[in-house]
């Protein structure tokens, strides 16, 4: 299930002990619903994903391309003339921590389209919103343990699932965590702490499941803290049947809403 915050984030907020696990499925459903509402209300995604978007260029300004989503990393651009050298493309804003909203071509070049302007520009990238993208991935403090991970395995061995991550947070792995190993994203759906084994959804967020060597580094994704905390509080209200946090969340959601021309 796609969630912005993790199950452990919500359990900590609710001050639930390890002896009280009977409601975990309900907590995950509430987190999923809260995540969906927040992203729908703001027209943004807060976990990164790899995707190719087909974008219609502006005929009045063929040198620029207004993006329909928040772009964290540009990977490829293709128009009717073929693949475009990324060195020719500028992203705005040109700030590594902020997502881009527009691409422009330098050197007097324009985005090429078919006669009549019926074609689209294909932009492949890492899409999502984060205000500190260069520090969004954290070292889990763990590595692939035991053996290499095959491309079709859903069980991931680690050294110590209960250990602290590089920031001192314990346990280092949560259900709902988005992991990164090399270029693949994996979503944690279960944890066997006695066996130090994670059950994961492979090839998540548009990435491709591949094999990984033993001792490969495992990173965890850290969403924007304010969005994570709002997701947790929203989920709490859904669980308590007290209604959504309309009064509290509405101003923030309005500020976060993506505005397009």
N, C-alpha and C positions, 0 to 999 in steps of 0.2 A: 504493500500500500504506500502511495506517495504521501509523505508528510514533510512539513518544513521543520518542525521540532521533532525530537525523538521521544520514544516512550519513557526513557529515563528522565528527560527534562520535565515531563508532566508528572511523573511519580514523585520527583523531588519537590515540585511545586505543591503537590497535594500531601506531602509528608507521609507517604506510604512506605511501610517497611517491607523487607524481603519476604516476610511471612504472609503478606497479603498480595497474592498474585492472581486471584480469581477474577478480577475485573480488567485484566490487561487487554483483552480483546475489545471491550467497550471503550477503554481509553484510546486505543489505536483508531477505532472508528471515529471517535470525537476529534482526534487530531487530524484525521483525513478530511473530515467535514469542515473543520476550522481552517485548514490550509486552503481548501477549495474556495471557501467564502472570501478569504483575504485576497487570494490571487484574482478571483473574479471581480472583486470590488475595486482593485487597483489596476487591473489589466496588465499585471506583471507576473513573472515567475521568479521565485526566490531561490530555487535550486538550479544549477547550470545544466544545460542539455546541449548536445551536438545535433545540429539540424541544418538542412539546406532549404532556404526560403526562396520562393519565386516572387520577385518584386517587379512591379510595373514602373518603369522610369517616368520621370516628369518630362514630357515633350518640350516644355518651355525652358528646361534647364538640364540638358542631356549630360552635363559634366558631373552632376551631383545625383546621389541616390538617397532618398529619405528612407530610413529603416523602420519597419513596422514593429520591431521588437528591440529590446535592449541587447546590444552586442558586447560581450566581454572579450572575445578573441576572434579575430578574422583569420580564416583558414584558406578560403578559396573564393574567387569570383569568376563567373563565366557569363559572357554575353554572346551575341550572334557571331562575333569575331573569334570566339574561342576563349581559352583560359587567359586571364589577365594577370600580368606580373604584379604581385602584391607590392613590389617596390614603387609602382606607379600610383598606388592608392593611398590616400590620406583618410584617416578616421577622425571624426569629431565627436567629442573632445579628444584630443591626443593626450590623454591622461590615463595611465595604466590602471588606476584604481577605480575609475568611473566608466560605466558602460557607454558605448558610442551610440549615436542616433542618426549619423549621416556619414556617407562615403563620398569622396570627390576624386576625380581623376586629374592628375597633373599633366604637364607638357602639352596642353591644348587638346588632349584626347577627349572623346565623348564615349559614353556607353552606346554600343551598337545594337540596333534592333532591326527586325525585319521591316520590309516596306509596309508602310501603314501603321507602324508602331505596335503591332499586335503581339510581339514576343515579350519575354520577361528576362530579367537579370537573375541569375542563380547565385545566391550568396550562401556559402557554407561557413559556419562559425560556431562558436560556443555562446549560447544565448542565455540571458538571465540578468537579474539585477543584484548587485552587491556594491556597497560603498567603500569596501576595502579588499578588492579582488586579489591583490598581490599577497595578502595574508589570510585568504579565505580557507586555504587548505592547511591543516595542522598535522604535524608528525604524531602518529598514534603511539610512538615509542615501541612498536611491535613490527615483526617481520613474518613473512610466510614461513611456517615451521613444518618440519617433518619431511616434506617432499615438494617438488614443483607442483604448480596448479595447472591442470589441463583445461582446455577451453570449454569443456562441457561439464566440469565438476561444479556442484552447488555447495560443496562443503569445503571450507577454508580453514586450515589449521594455523593456529597462532601460538606464540610462546606463552603468553599470560593474558587471558581475556579480562582478568580482574585488576591488572596492573594500572598504573597511572600513565597518562599520556605525557607529551613533552611539556605541557603546561601544568602538570601536577593534578589533573582531573582524573578521578577514579570512580567507576571503571572506565577504561579507555574505549570500550566498544558498547554501543547501545543498539537496541532494536529500532530501526528507522534511520540509522546512520547511512549517509552516502559515503562510500569509500572510493579511493582512487589507488589503483595499482598500475604503474606505468601509465598507459593512456586509457585504460578501461575503468569505467565507473561500475560499482557494485552496490546494491542496496541490501543492508542487513535485515533479514526477516526472522532470524532465530539465533539464540546463543546457548551453547552447552558449555557452561563455565567449568564444570568438572573435567570435561574432555578437552578444554581449550579449543573449541571448534565453533565456527560461525556458519550459519546457513545463509546464503546470499543469492540475490537475484542477479544473474550475470548480464553483462552488456546493457546496463541501465542507462537511461537518459541519452539514448541515441548512439552510444558507443558500441563497439564490437567486442564480443567475448574472445579472448585470446589466451594462450598459455603464458604462464609466468614462472620465472625461475625461483628455486628455493632461496629464502632470505630476501626476497624482493620487499622493498619498503611499502608500508601500508599507511596511507594518509586518510584523515577524516575531514569532511566538509563542515565548516562552521558558518551557518547562515548569519545574516545581520542580527545582532543581539536584540534590537528593538522589535524586529519582525518575529523572531523566535519567541520572545516573551509574550507578544500579543497573541500568537498562535496558542500558546499554553493557557493563557487566561481565557481566551475564547472557548477552548476545549473544556475548560473547567466549568464555564457557565452552561455549556451544552449538557455536560454530565449531570449537573445539579438541576437541570430543567428550569433554570432561572431566566432563560431567554438569552439571546446573544448580547454581546457588549456594545449595543448600538450607540449609547450615549458616550461611552468612553472611547470606542474605537473609531467612530465616524470622522472626527477631525483628522486623525492620523491617516486613515484610509484615503480621505480626500487629498491630503498633501502628497501621498505616495502614488496617486493615480497617474498612469502614463497618459500624457496629452500629446495628441498628434495633430498635424496641420489638417 
